[in-house]
Amino acid sequence: MVIGIKSPEEAERSFEEISRHAKSHSSNVEVEGVLFEQMHKGVEIIAGAATDGQFDKTIIFGAGGILVELLRDITIKLAPITTLEARNMLSEIQSQKLLSGFRGNKPLNRDAIVKILDATSRMITENPEIVELDLNPIIANENEAIAVDARVVLTAYPSKRTQAHASTQRLSFLFKPQSVAIIGASSAAGKIGHEVLKNIGKYDYKGAVFPINPASESILGIKAYANILDVPTSVDLAVLTTPAKLAPTIVSECGKKGVKVVVIVSGGFKEAGSADIEKQTVEAARKYGIRIIGPNCIGVFDGYSRLDTFFQSHERMMRPKAGPVSFITQSGTFGATILEWAAESDIGISKFVSYGNRCDVDEGDLVEFFGNDPETSLIGVYVEGLDDGRKLYDTARKITSSKPIVVLKAGKTGLGSNAAKSHTGWLAGSYPVAEAAFRQAGMIVADNLEDFFDKIKALTMQPLPSNTGLVMVTNGAGPCVMAADQIERLGLTLATLSPTTKAKLTSTLPPYCLVTDTTIDLTGSATSRDYHTALTALAEDPNVGVLMPFFVFSDTPLDENIVNVLDQVATSGKTIIACASGGPYSRAMSKRVESTKIPVYETGERAVAAVEALVRQAKVSGRSAVSG
Amino acid sequence: MVIGIKSPEEAERSFEEISRHAKSHSSNVEVEGVLFEQMHKGVEIIAGAATDGQFDKTIIFGAGGILVELLRDITIKLAPITTLEARNMLSEIQSQKLLSGFRGNKPLNRDAIVKILDATSRMITENPEIVELDLNPIIANENEAIAVDARVVLTAYPSKRTQAHASTQRLSFLFKPQSVAIIGASSAAGKIGHEVLKNIGKYDYKGAVFPINPASESILGIKAYANILDVPTSVDLAVLTTPAKLAPTIVSECGKKGVKVVVIVSGGFKEAGSADIEKQTVEAARKYGIRIIGPNCIGVFDGYSRLDTFFQSHERMMRPKAGPVSFITQSGTFGATILEWAAESDIGISKFVSYGNRCDVDEGDLVEFFGNDPETSLIGVYVEGLDDGRKLYDTARKITSSKPIVVLKAGKTGLGSNAAKSHTGWLAGSYPVAEAAFRQAGMIVADNLEDFFDKIKALTMQPLPSNTGLVMVTNGAGPCVMAADQIERLGLTLATLSPTTKAKLTSTLPPYCLVTDTTIDLTGSATSRDYHTALTALAEDPNVGVLMPFFVFSDTPLDENIVNVLDQVATSGKTIIACASGGPYSRAMSKRVESTKIPVYETGERAVAAVEALVRQAKVSGRSAVSG
């Protein structure tokens, strides 16, 4: 390649040079021609498209050259993208300054770049034979954006992806069966088959329960049967706790019996190297139209029917009350923890599914079911590895504007992905693609277990904010400093108080209070009356969207009337998220505050991360431009 | 600038062009000469030095050009640096691939770059008139590293930094005073002056207590005095809860009385815009050699003398038992939370200081005191804004190899820094410089409040690992997937088990257990016996440095004998960090496990972050190369 040719003579010389160079490698080379292109000056950017194993066609945009290669400063969306999504991509890269006139350059022509992204999206979507597309570099300036090099990878076996549609068929029998058989029910306490039977048969589930065990007449006082085919009445749901190798046969028997859904609690399938048994089990189920949950899972819980298929005893694991949250989890351990945290925080659960190896019913199916479920108004999703990520994306995208979906994905790194594989037999895929897809679908992405629960708690307890202005009120400013860091990190903003509000605060609060640009610091001398004065003034300010009261409950001047103050401020309709940390007294006070439906978080960072979920959901449900 | 000159003719032409160009701006320009330099080919990197307000001279190294400008891909150390530190800087940038032969380049000559960093360090250290030094770009290749452009910023007022030495004078009177006066003691319950007196006078502190209040004969049954000068015996420590404006006078009176240390609990000083009162107070104290803690703080707690100057009642705030941890905090709220968490986790506290506005005694003084304190074996530091960061750095650097120092700094972002300023009157400075200084001094940097406590807990309860190989054992693999993500993120490594250990595990564990490359998954069927089998085999493997058992305590097969199993495994001397989450039963079990001195964390991420503290301290105390 020769660049910077300025005259016909230089062009001639370059032509000869290139031809000579090409022939110097081998005398067989025939130079058919040489490509002349206009020189372009500007900033290097890249656009491209790639095919992901879990999410199919994706569009990539990024800063060019070394930035993308060394630092992966790119943004990803699933194809096809809308023009608005293309435009949003431009502000999603870290080095977006590049586009706005960096180092004395004029701002780039964004429309020209958007046009390229649109075209890239169309190309990869409409041409199944293209698996990869790389426009690198694109030279962009204030007038135009020109791809000066391109690479297209074709496949010899083009296949348009078969659109997998979520199927919710028969899933209602999973949550509200009239009758349940426990295959592998055991009379030995501590055995999984015993504990599952006990939880289904001896607590609040009202349907018929049939222990299946060839060696027992009755278990836990419930009449047992040798085989499911011996059960005299119909059976909606079967729970398997038997060894993996028996599963294909048992599922066939379930099919003959007319069972609708089978939950396979047992492990020993794909995750243990026995993918063949898992496959045979699925084939047996398909023959009879049976849906399978699992294997290698803790199964299902329904807050209303009170059915659960867990092997964790009631003594060791609390069950939450019925309520609006449904969630699915690939890991049973993770799910059990969230259920207990929900129980302790008095958050009601509608439906819960731990699906382990996911051999049949998958995330897309369950999210679709919850989307249509009148008992569900908020959905949580914990995944490690995905099989059909695109199906989850397509399903979630339809739902998020009316029901928030909070998602947490593990297996983000290479090591985590390997751990996921040995856990449920699924490799976790590329996290950046998954995260991009989740955000594009309007889902709320959680950082970790605590953040997942924190966000669900906020979304369940509080209304969405009408605007994004945050204000912090405190009697101890330390946690607000860390909260301020988090506010900036998450791209949230503090409210600019109206002059009226500022004047009202200064004139009505005692002199020890400090009204600053970042915090209303009532100081350690603050009483509940001071909080009342501050919060009511702030609640009247239209610039304030979210009230964030921070409490040091152990500071003696703060009296317990604060609970009533908050209850009263809550009637303003503003979003309120509180923060308080400490020992037993503080925790007891936080619990009293939470009884007024104001969630309390232990640190400022966690409180702000919860606010972010509300702000984001407000955008998603308002159908306004959602970026990032 | 003209580059790529190939012949004398081109040089002549370029000279004329440059001269003409220069004169075209103004006819007054006289061109004295033109600089010719040899062309260099290679990778662009930068080196430099800058003067930081809190940490003085710093050395910077980074990738060149756009990488450093847009993405701040740099690493920082305080000058002077050792050659080893210079070498470490090369592997600390994100784009370190650049140096190792990126895009077909040969690996760069690292020695040449190290030489430049060494020279930069000497230059900035030895020449007080240089405040900034910018070698940008340096062109580096496999043979050499040449700075092709340089900028030096000089000051007209060179001043070598006066080395501030930590002073621990009189600080022992802060923790173990024979007598304490509470100035502003009040008989009105709920008032700060009442609560402070009650906590000092009515609980376990054994020294003499003197309430000072001109209007009372006695408060809480303790004889009161109108003025500290009226107290008949000597007074070591005075605690002020009086309005700020009285402080200069009162401190003078304390001086006349021979008081050694004054704790000013009251606010209303610099943080409220009254820097002048704060200054007068310090001047009064200096006159008499009095040391001041505060103002605007909750003061001091000593686990042994049982003195505390808090205004939080015992009913609302637990006090921890005596023990090895000392810590300082700029925020009282933060400090109170950590004290209560310590009390609940049965972690003993030696000394605690909340220092608020820090008008006299600062971080360096206190850390120095703790470094020499036989009652302290671990130090925690929470800071928002620093005044003399270099003093803290110098002090900490001497201590970290023998006593771990865990540090958390808030005010990382612009917004957080502003919040810090309105909190204690100090702007928080540049976080990257502070973090670099902390790491260079061998301190352990925490991410947030919980991580700060988690790391202290691990360092207090567990021995340092002899090597860095981690191994996870679990009865529910979900949390291990997220832990694996964290292991990779924090640069830790899983142990490679010896063939003997693998064989032993496979032959002795029941068939339902899965021994994989990332996890020993005992599955939901696991009993305490299975944990015993796995953990004892792993403890015998020299490749294993850290045992990480994960528990789903609610899984019924897991019996409570697990506590004894762990107690037994602990005798192996391996580092053990556990993880378990859930509700009341799980929490009760975790508490029983912690009674064996094995800390239990609620999530895998937090457990791994705690392990990182131990691994890092092992490096620091082993005096091996500590990078990053």
Interface residues (C-beta under 8 A of the other chain):
Chain A: A63 I66 L67 E69 L70 L71 D73 Q94 S95 K97 L98 F102 R103 G190 K191 I192 E195 G267 G268 E271 A272 I298 F311 Q312 S313 E315 R316 M317 M318 T329 Q330 S331 G332 T333 F334 A336 T337 E340 W341 A343 E344 Y382 E384 A410 G411 K412 T413 G414 L415 G416 N418 A419 A420 S422 H423 A428 N448 L449 E450 G476 A477 G478 P479 C480 V481 M482 A483 A484 D485 I487 E488 R489 L494 Y512 L514 T516 D517 T518 T519 D521 T523 G524 S525 V552 F553 S554 D555 T556 P557 D559 S581 G582 G583 P584 Y585 S586 E602 T603 E605
Chain B: A63 G65 I66 L67 E69 L70 L71 D73 Q94 S95 K97 L98 F102 R103 G190 K191 I192 E195 G267 G268 E271 A272 I298 F311 Q312 S313 E315 R316 M317 M318 T329 Q330 S331 G332 T333 F334 A336 T337 E340 W341 A343 E344 E384 A410 G411 K412 T413 G414 L415 G416 N418 A419 A420 S422 H423 A428 N448 L449 E450 G476 A477 G478 P479 C480 V481 M482 A483 A484 D485 I487 E488 R489 L494 Y512 L514 T516 D517 T518 T519 D521 T523 G524 S525 V552 F553 S554 D555 T556 P557 D559 S581 G582 G583 P584 Y585 S586 E602 T603 E605
